[in-house]
């Protein structure tokens, strides 16, 4: 039997058993549809796109909170109803991400080289989770789209134009030969219109959108968790790896509270991430033997723009910002 014949027989035998390979968790390779981007399986799914979506859901948990005031002329008065007032957090979007690689086994590690939150314009920024390299590549694409738009039209790109261009780019990779889908999800945050009337009609305030690896776009804060005449409208969005039960508990917690300053918002977001991942306390061991957790916190408002800071908490709950 020649070498070519032996190889052909081995190929036939492998092909016969290929579709029957089943892993210990019950999942299977999926046959000839498994590695094709453009071939639907008999159930109507694209396996590679489904796996890319699962990869995006295994990334670092991202939580974002949008705050919209009922009226710009109102202020929150203290319980004593004195003349002094507290300063509530500005209308905008606040985000928090755990930096798992910065549990710092060494004091020399100060960054992992991947920007998680990227400004696109004065009113738009994006955040990514999932495969870090894919998120970094898509962030570069978004920046290039915004710069090209400004060069051609002489103005900042609108939210609609950016969402359409990004979704088209992501969807293109689900059917392009020799490529694979992006394994990340994008959170597109927009501050919306500065017109007070549009904000009060719930059409021009801060908005958050998600773009998943299939190229679909979803509005994340279509319904506010708190929406009354005398209270600020709060909406919570989640990306990445979240426990569904804890996600509902966190959403209810944000819906039942009102925050009088930005420090309370920051503490609430960090506590939500810690509550979601109970194993974080044992994952981060610093060089001095302690347990440290590093979080990336960002506030995106009209007044302050995009401000990003890092907060490190040890196992005693102490915090230090940088």
C-alpha positions in Angstrom: 0.0 0.0 0.0 1.5 3.3 -1.1 1.9 6.3 1.2 -0.8 8.3 -0.6 -3.3 5.4 -0.3 -2.6 5.0 3.4 -3.2 8.7 3.9 -6.5 8.5 1.9 -7.7 5.6 4.0 -6.8 7.4 7.2 -8.7 10.5 5.9 -11.8 8.4 5.2 -11.8 6.7 8.6 -11.4 10.1 10.3 -14.2 11.6 8.3 -16.6 8.7 9.3 -16.0 9.4 13.1 -15.5 13.1 12.8 -19.2 14.0 13.5 -19.4 11.7 16.5 -16.6 13.3 18.5 -18.2 14.4 21.8 -16.4 16.2 24.7 -16.9 15.4 28.4 -19.2 18.4 28.9 -21.6 17.0 26.3 -20.6 19.5 23.5 -19.5 18.2 20.1 -17.3 19.5 17.3 -20.4 19.9 15.1 -19.4 18.3 11.8 -18.5 20.1 8.6 -20.5 23.2 9.6 -18.4 23.9 12.7 -15.5 25.7 11.0 -17.4 27.5 8.3 -18.3 31.1 8.5 -20.8 31.2 5.7 -22.5 27.8 6.0 -25.6 27.5 8.2 -26.0 24.2 10.1 -29.2 22.3 9.8 -30.7 24.2 12.8 -30.1 27.6 11.1 -27.1 28.7 13.2 -23.6 29.9 12.3 -21.4 28.0 14.7 -18.4 30.3 14.5 -20.5 33.4 15.1 -22.2 31.7 18.1 -18.8 30.8 19.5 -17.6 34.4 19.0 -20.6 35.6 21.0 -19.7 33.2 23.8 -16.1 34.5 23.8 -17.4 38.0 24.2 -19.5 36.9 27.2 -16.4 35.4 28.9 -14.6 38.7 29.1 -14.1 41.0 32.1 -17.5 42.1 33.5 -18.3 45.7 32.5 -20.9 47.7 34.3 -22.2 51.1 33.1 -24.6 53.5 34.7 -26.4 56.3 32.8 -27.8 59.2 34.8 -30.3 61.7 33.5 -31.8 64.6 35.6 -35.5 65.4 35.3 -34.6 69.0 34.9 -31.4 70.9 34.9 -32.8 73.6 37.1 -33.6 71.3 40.1 -31.2 70.6 42.9 -31.2 68.0 45.7 -31.8 69.7 49.1 -30.5 68.1 52.3 -33.0 66.7 54.9 -32.7 69.7 57.1 -33.9 71.8 54.1 -31.2 74.4 54.7 -29.9 76.7 52.1 -26.9 74.5 51.4 -27.3 71.8 48.8 -25.3 68.7 47.9 -23.7 68.3 44.5 -25.3 65.4 42.6 -23.2 63.5 40.0 -23.4 65.2 36.6 -25.6 63.7 33.9 -23.6 61.2 31.9 -22.3 57.7 31.9 -20.2 56.0 34.5 -18.3 52.8 33.9 -16.3 50.3 35.9 -14.1 47.3 34.8 -11.9 45.0 36.8 -8.3 44.8 35.6 -7.6 41.2 36.2 -4.0 41.3 34.9 -3.1 44.1 37.3 -3.5 42.1 40.5 0.3 42.8 40.3 2.4 39.8 41.1 5.1 42.4 40.6 5.2 46.1 41.6 6.8 46.8 38.1 3.5 45.9 36.3 1.5 49.1 35.8 -0.5 48.3 32.8 -1.4 45.4 30.4 -1.1 47.5 27.3 -4.7 47.4 26.2 -6.9 50.5 26.4 -10.3 49.4 27.7 -12.1 52.8 27.2 -11.4 54.9 24.1 -12.7 58.4 23.3 -14.1 58.8 19.8 -15.4 62.4 20.0 -16.5 64.9 22.6 -19.8 63.1 23.0 -18.9 59.4 22.2 -16.6 56.9 23.7 -16.4 53.1 23.4 -15.5 50.3 25.8 -14.8 46.7 25.0 -14.7 43.3 26.6 -14.0 39.7 25.5 -10.8 39.0 23.5 -8.6 42.0 24.3 -6.7 42.0 21.0 -10.0 42.1 19.0 -11.3 44.9 21.2 -8.1 46.9 20.6 -8.4 46.3 16.8 -12.0 47.4 16.8 -11.2 50.5 18.9 -8.6 51.5 16.2 -11.3 51.0 13.5 -13.7 53.2 15.4 -11.1 56.0 15.8 -10.2 55.8 12.1 -13.9 56.0 11.1 -14.3 59.1 13.3 -11.2 60.8 11.9 -12.1 60.0 8.3 -15.6 61.5 8.8 -14.2 64.6 10.4 -11.7 65.0 7.6 -14.4 64.7 4.9 -17.3 66.6 6.4 -15.5 68.9 8.8 -17.5 67.9 11.9 -17.7 65.2 14.5 -19.3 61.9 13.5 -22.8 61.3 14.7 -23.8 58.4 16.8 -25.9 56.9 14.0 -23.1 57.0 11.5 -20.6 55.5 13.9 -23.0 52.6 14.9 -23.7 51.9 11.3 -20.0 51.8 10.2 -18.9 49.7 13.2 -21.8 47.2 12.8 -21.0 46.9 9.1 -17.3 46.2 9.8 -18.1 43.6 12.5 -20.7 41.9 10.3 -18.3 41.8 7.4 -16.0 39.6 9.4 -18.8 37.0 9.8 -18.8 36.1 6.1 -15.4 37.1 4.8 -13.2 34.3 3.5 -10.1 33.6 5.5 -11.2 35.6 8.5 -13.0 34.9 11.7 -15.6 37.0 13.7 -14.4 39.4 16.4 -14.5 37.8 19.8 -15.5 40.9 21.6 -18.4 43.1 22.4 -18.5 46.9 22.3 -20.2 49.3 24.5 -20.9 52.6 22.7 -21.6 55.4 25.1 -23.1 58.7 23.9 -23.9 61.8 25.9 -26.7 62.8 23.5 -28.1 66.2 22.8 -27.4 69.3 24.9 -31.0 70.5 24.3 -32.9 70.3 27.6 -36.2 69.7 25.9 -34.9 66.6 24.1 -33.4 65.2 27.3 -36.7 65.6 29.2 -38.5 63.8 26.4 -36.1 60.9 26.9 -34.8 61.3 23.4 -31.6 63.2 23.8 -30.0 62.1 27.0 -27.1 59.7 27.6 -27.5 56.4 25.7 -25.6 53.1 25.7 -25.5 50.6 22.8 -24.0 47.2 22.5 -22.5 45.8 19.3 -22.0 42.0 19.5 -19.8 39.8 17.2 -22.7 39.2 14.8 -22.9 42.9 14.0 -26.2 43.5 15.7 -26.8 46.7 17.6 -28.9 46.9 20.8 -30.0 49.8 22.9 -29.1 49.0 26.5 -30.9 51.8 28.4 -34.2 51.8 26.5 -36.0 51.7 29.9 -34.8 53.4 33.0 -34.6 51.5 36.3 -35.8 54.7 38.0 -38.1 57.0 36.1 -40.3 59.4 38.1 -41.0 63.1 37.9 -38.9 64.0 40.9 -36.0 61.5 40.7 -33.0 61.1 38.4 -33.4 58.5 35.7 -30.8 55.7 36.2 -30.1 52.9 33.7 -27.7 50.0 34.2 -26.0 48.1 31.4 -23.9 44.9 31.7 -21.3 43.4 29.3 -19.0 40.5 29.6 -19.2 37.7 32.2 -22.0 38.3 34.6 -24.0 36.0 36.8 -27.7 36.4 35.7 -29.1 36.2 39.2 -26.7 38.7 40.6 -27.2 40.9 37.6 -30.9 41.2 38.5 -30.0 41.9 42.2 -27.6 44.6 41.2 -30.1 46.2 38.8 -32.7 46.3 41.6 -30.1 47.8 44.0 -29.3 50.6 41.6 -33.0 51.2 41.0 -33.7 51.7 44.7 -31.0 54.2 45.4 -30.3 57.8 44.6 -26.7 59.1 44.7 -25.8 62.5 46.0 -22.2 62.6 44.7 -19.9 60.9 42.2 -17.9 59.1 44.9 -21.0 57.1 45.9 -21.5 56.2 42.2 -17.9 54.9 42.0 -18.2 52.9 45.2 -21.5 51.4 44.0 -20.1 50.3 40.7 -17.0 48.7 42.2 -19.1 46.9 44.8 -21.3 45.6 42.0 -18.3 44.1 40.2 -17.0 42.6 43.4 -20.5 41.1 44.2 -20.6 39.6 40.7 -17.3 37.8 41.0 -16.9 36.3 44.5 -13.7 34.6 43.5 -11.9 37.9 42.8 -10.7 38.1 46.4 -8.6 34.9 45.9 -7.4 35.7 42.4 -5.2 38.7 43.1 -2.2 38.2 45.2 0.3 41.1 45.3 4.1 40.9 45.6 3.9 41.6 49.3 1.6 38.7 50.0 -1.6 40.8 50.3 -4.7 40.6 48.2 -5.2 43.5 45.8 -7.9 44.2 43.2 -7.5 46.9 40.5 -10.5 48.5 38.9 -10.8 50.9 36.0 -13.3 53.6 36.7 -14.5 56.2 34.1 -16.9 59.1 34.1 -18.1 60.5 30.8 -20.0 63.8 31.2 -20.5 67.1 29.3 -18.8 69.1 32.1 -15.8 67.0 32.7 -15.4 65.0 29.5 -14.0 61.5 29.7 -12.0 61.0 32.9 -10.4 57.6 33.6 -8.8 56.5 36.9 -7.6 53.3 38.5 -8.6 52.2 42.0 -6.8 49.5 43.9 -8.5 47.8 46.8 -6.8 45.4 49.2 -8.5 42.6 51.2 -9.2 45.0 54.0 -11.5 47.1 51.7 -9.1 50.1 51.6 -9.0 52.0 48.4 -6.4 54.1 46.6 -7.0 56.0 43.4 -4.5 56.9 40.7 
